[in-house]
């Protein structure tokens, strides 16, 4: 591969990585002159890649949408990774994405060299995804939010709460996450001036603006989302110290059931929510490790009641 081709592919990768680059920024990244950048941009345009140019403050080079997808260059390992991703997308729970992913997988199979096709076929044939029925997020909602996160722009969302009420939310989106087959958005709510987690399957419309925002200091996003899913939506929030290693307990607690944080080398803290504390007590019994109840005190009362009930159990007498 010639140096010119390598440089053009490097330029294409940079243009794909963010929305706008200035000429001097691209030149610095590629260690070339701005004149060379302009020539490489012209080469990409000749190959069918729609590289747009805008002037003025905030302007520069931008990879635009074309009438057709230009040719892609994939190594064998990249082709396998794309095939695996498409198989997962076909079972992602995103409405409308399953058929598109399968069609893309078929198109990929037709253009691959025989050796790479065999490798992709072997990996795909070994894969299986079993999913639970769950409300699906629409693909256009997912793509709009993912693009807004990438570009750092505000969005307006037509959101439906659990009680069926719909209203508009103005958000600064930070991360789109999948938790056990269900998709969520972690965002700063401009009206409430606080971090919020939203379910994508409850979003009817998403409108991305052109207004960028300055990134705020974020908490641990994954931990915060899990906390909102496992505690924030329930009547009771329980905090328990479990006398066992965090990794051992985490293996027994699903992502939507509770959060686990290490509390020293051999103990951890479980945070879980429930509308009835009996469910928390029974899950703790299933974990089976010694515990110390931190909050609420009523949980200890429930556990003691279950202990007395279990202690009263007897074997049924044999019938004559």
Secondary structure by P-SEA (a helix, b strand, c coil): ccaaaaaaaaaaaaaaacccccaaaaaaaacccaaaaaaaaaaaaaaccbbbbbbcccccccccccccccbbbbcaaaaaaaaaaaaaaaaccccaaaaaaaaaaaaaaacccaaaaaaaaaaaaabbbbbcccbbbbaaaaaaaaaaaaabbbbbbbccccccbbbbbbbbcccccccccbbbbbcccccccbbbbbbcccccbbbbcccccccccccaaaaaaaaaaccccccbbbbbbbcccaaaaaaacccccbbbbbccccbbbbbbccccaaaaaaaaaaaccbbbbcccaaaaaaaaaaaaaaaacccccccc
